[in-house]
Amino acid sequence: MAYLDHRRLAGFATDVLAAVGVPSADAELVADSLVRAELWGHHSHGLLRLPWYVARLRSGVMVAVTKSETVVDTGAVAIVDGRDGVGQVVTAHATDLAVERAKAHGVAVVAVRNSNHFGTAAYYTRRAAERGCIGLLSTNSSPAMAPWGGRVKAIGSNPWSVAVPAGSYGVSVMDISNTGVARGKIYLARQRGEPIPAGWAITSDGAPTTDPVQALAGTILPIGEHKGYAIAMMMDVLSGVLTGSGFGAAVSGPYQSEHRSRAGHLFIALNIDAFMPLGQFTERMERLIAELKSVPRADGVDEIYFPGEPEARTEARALRDGVELPARTVADLDALADELGRPRLG
C-alpha cells in the first residue's frame, strides 16, 4: 500500500485526462470526483477507474469535449442529452441546473440521457445539499445481477443517493447500490488479490463464490433479496426508461471501452426554503440526528453514526495522513502515465 497526498493524486489525474483531450476545467472536475471518492474511503469508485475512462476516451465511445444539450425545457422539468460526454461533467451540469430551477420553482427534475459513468452519486447530491436543497440522484448501469429468481444478469446495480443539509452535522447523505455490494468493490478486491466475503456473488453456474474473478464473470446478489431487485428495476425506470436513454442490457459499463454507455440519470432537487425556512429544517435535522445517536448501543458498538458521517471521518483522516492506494492500482496508473508520456505517480 502507498499513502499519497490528495493534491498529488488530483494533479496526476487532471494531467492524464488533459493528455487525452479533456478540457482543463472538466479534467479537474473528474479528478476531484475520483479523489473525493478515495478520501471518503470508497476506493472502488476512485483512481482505479481512471484507466477505464482513458480507454473509453481513446476508443471514442466517450467524447473528451462534453457538449450537453437541453432538449426539453418546461421550467421545473428539463431533459439534458449528454451526447456521450464525460459522465461527471454531464451530471455536474444537470445538478447545477436542477438546483437553479428548484430555487425558482421550489422543485426541479432534470433527466439525463446518453451520459456515461459519473463516479459516486453522493458527489452530486452533496453539491445540492450544500446549496440548501435536498438532492436525489438515480442512475443505471450495465447488467450486474439477475432478476430475482433468474440465473443470468440482466439489470444493473443502479445506485441512488439522497443528501440533505444537516446544520452543525454538515451533510447527511445516503449513497447505495441495489446489489449487496457495488461491483467496484469486487474489482478492488481483485486489485488487492483478496477474496470477497461469502454472500456477495455467485458464479456463472449459480454456485456461491469468494473469488472476485469468478464473481465478476457471474452475478452479484441483490441487497435484501427480492427487495433489492425491485428497487434496481425502478431506478432503471427513472434513469433509463423515463429519460429516453438506455436501460437493462442496453447500458454498458465504464470498463467496456468498445461500447457507448447510454447511461441515464435523474436528478430531483427540492428547495428547502419552499417548504420551511432552511434554518428551521436544519434545526429539525440536528434534533433527529442527535436522537438517533443517543440510542442505547448494542454490545461492541462504540458509536452510532448518521448516514454520511463515516465518510466525513474518513476524509478528515485521509486529508491528514494521505490516501491509501493498493500497489497494483499505483502500478496501473504508472503504466497509464508511461503510455501517455506523462509523469508517473509512483
N, C-alpha and C positions, 0 to 999 in steps of 0.2 A: 504494500500500500504506500501511496505517496500523499503527503499533505501539501496542498498548493494554495496560494493566496487567490481569493476570488477575483481580484482585479486582473491578475495574470491570466486566469482562465478566460475571463471575458475578452481581454485583449487578443488572446490566441484565437478564440472562436470568431471574433469580429474580423481578424486578418484573414482567416481561412475562407470565410464566406465572401469577403470582398474579392478574394482571388478568383472566385468563380462567378463574379459579376453581380453580386448582390450590392445595391447602393449602400453607402456607409451608414446612414441612419437606420435602414432596415437591418443591416448586419448587426448593428449594436443592439437592436431590439431582440433579435433572435438569440444572440449571445446572452443577453440579460435573462431571457426566459429559461435558457438551459442552465445557466449558473445559479439562478434563483432556485431551480429545482434541486440542484446539488446542495445549496445552503439549507433548504428545508428538509434535507435527508431523503428526498425522492430521487435517488441516483438512477433509477430505472428510466427517468424522463430527462436526464441530464446530458452530459457531454458524450456519453456512448452513442447518442443519436446523431451527433454531428456528421460522422462519415456517411450515414444513411441519407441525410439531407443533401450532402455534397454529391453523392451518387445520383440522386434524383435530379438535381440541378444540371449535372453534366450530361445526363441522358436526354434532358429536355422535357421530361414528363411534369416537372415543376419549373416554372419560369422564374428567372432571377429577379427581373424587374416587375414587381407586382402592380397591376393596374386594375384594381377593383372598380366595379361599376354598379351604381344603384339603378336597378332595372324596374323596381316598383317603389313608389313613394306616396303613401297616403297620410303622412304626418306621423301618427303613432305607430304605424307599421311600415317597414321598409324591407325590401329584398335586395341583397347585395350578391352580385356574381363575382367570385374571386378570380375567375378566368385562369385557374391553375397557378395562381401566385403562391407565394410563401405563406404557409398557414398562420404563422404568428402575426405577420403583417396584416393579412386579411382580417383576422379575428380582433386584433387591437383596434383596427378601424371600425369594425362592427360594434365593439364595446363602446368606443367613444361616441359613435353615432347614436346608440341606444340610450346612453346617459344624457346626451344633449336633447334627444327627443323626449325622454322622461321628464326632464326639467321643464319642458314646455307643456306636456300633456298629462303629467302625473304617472303615466306608464308608457312603455315603448317596447315593441317587439321587432327585432332585426333578424331576419332569416338569411342564411348564407348558403350559397350553392357553389359547387366547383372550387372548393378550397383544398387544403392539404392538412396534414397533421400539425397541430399547433402547440404541442408540449403539454404542460399541465393546465387544466381548466381553471384552477384556482388563480393562476397568474392574471386572468382577465376579470374574474368575478371580484377579486380583491381590488382591482382598479376601479370598479364601480362603487364598492363599499367605501373606499377612501374619498369618494366624491358625494357621499350622503345618499346613496341608493342601495337597495338590495339588488344584487345581481344573480341571475340564474342562467347558466350556460349548459347546453347539452350538445353532444357531438356523436357522430357514429364512426365506426372503424371497421377494418376488414374482419371477415369471419374468424371468430376465436373459440366459440362454443357451439354445441349442438342445441337445437330447440329441446326443451325438456321431454325426455323420453326417446330422443334420437341418438344416433351414433356418429353423424357427420356434422362438422362445424358449418353453420350457415348464418350465424349472426355475430356481430361484434361485441366487444365488452362495453362499448357505447357509454363512456363515462359522462358524469354530470357534476356540476358544482353549484353551491349556493353560498354566497358571502354576505355578511351583514356588518355594519359598524357596531362596535360594542363598547364605546366610551373609553373608560380607563383600561379596559382589557384589549384595546386595539381593534382587531377584526376577528370575528368568528367565521370560520369557513369550513364547509364540507366539500370534499372532492373525492369521489369514489367511482370505480368502475363496477360493472354489474357481474363481472366474473369474480370468483372468490379472491382472485389476485390479479393485478394488472399484468398483462403479458410482458411488459418491460421488466418486471421483477424476475421473470423466468430467464429473459435474455441476460439480466445482470448476474443471476446465478451461474449461467453458462460462462460468462466472462470471468467470474471468480473461480470457476472449476468446482463449484459446490453443488450438493444435491438440493432439491427443493423439498419442502415438507409434504408428507402424505396428505392427500385430500385436495391438492391444488389442481391436479390434472390427471387425465387418463391417456393411454397410448392410442394409436390409430385402431388397435384391435379392441379397445374398450377396457384394457387392464389398468389397474392403479399403477402409478409410477412416481419415483422420486428423481428420475433422470431428466434434467432440463431439455436435453436434445430430443428425447422421446416425447416429452410434454409438448414441445413446440411443433412436432410433427403430428401430434394427436389433438386432443381437445381440452381446453381449460374448463373447469367446472364452474357453474354459476354460483353467486353468493345466495344463500338462503334457498337453495334448490330451485323449485319452480318459480319462486318469487323473483329471483334474480333474472331468470329468463324473461318473465313478463315485463319487468322494468326495462330490460335491454331492448325488447321489441318496441315498447312505447317510446323510448328515446330515439330509436331508429325512425319511428313515425314522425316525431317532432323535427329531427335533424335532417332526415333524408327525404321521406315521402312528402311532407308538407313544404319543404323548401324548394323542391324541384331538383334536388341533387341525387346522387347515387344512394342506394340503400341495399341492405342484405349483401349478397355476393357481388354486387356491382361496385363495392368500395374496396380499394387497395390500401395496404399499409405503407408506412414510411420506409420500411426495409425492402420494399419491392420497387426497384429502380426502373423496371420495364413497363409499369402501368401508371396511367393517370390515377390520382387518388379518388376523385369525385366525392370526397368527404363533404358533409354538410353540417352546419351548426345552427343553433337557435339561441339568441341572447334576449333575455327578458330583463328589463330594468324597471324597478319601482322607485319612484322618487318619494322618500320617506316623508318629506315636508308636505306632500299631498294628502297624507293620512293623519299626521300629527307633527308637531314641531320636532325637529331632529333631536334636540336636547332631551325632550321627553322620552323619545324612543330609546336613546342610548342609556338613559337612567333606568328604564324598564329592563333593557338588556343586562345592565350591570346587576340588577336585582336577581334576574333569572340565573345568571352565571354564578353569582355568589351563593344562591340557594343550592344549585347543583353541586358546587364544590364543597359545601358544608355537610353533605350527606355522609352518614357514618360509613367508613371504608371497610371493605372486605379484608379478610386476613391477607397479609403480604402486600397490600396496596399502600404506598406512601402518600399518594396524592391523586385527586380526581381532576382530570383535565377537561376543558371545554374544547369543542372542535376548532382546530387551528392552533391551539396552544402548544402542542408538541413541536410543530414546525417552527413556531416563534422561538422556542427554547433552543432547538437545534440550530437555527440560523444564528442566534447570538453566539453559540459556541464556535460555529464554523467561521464566523467573522473574526473571532479572536484567535482560533487555533489553526485555521486553514481548512480547505475542503479535502476530504479523503477520497482518492480515486484508486480503483484497482490497477495493479501493474499492467494488466492486459489492456485496459482502456487507455492508459498513457501510451503504451506501445502502439496501439491502433491510431491514436491521434498523431503520434510522431511519424508513423508511416504515411498518414494522410498529408502532413506538412511536407514531407520529403517529395511526395508525388506532385505537390503544387509549387514546390520550390520556395516554401515559406519557413521561417524559423521554427525549430522544434519546441515542444512544450517541456519534454524531459531533459 
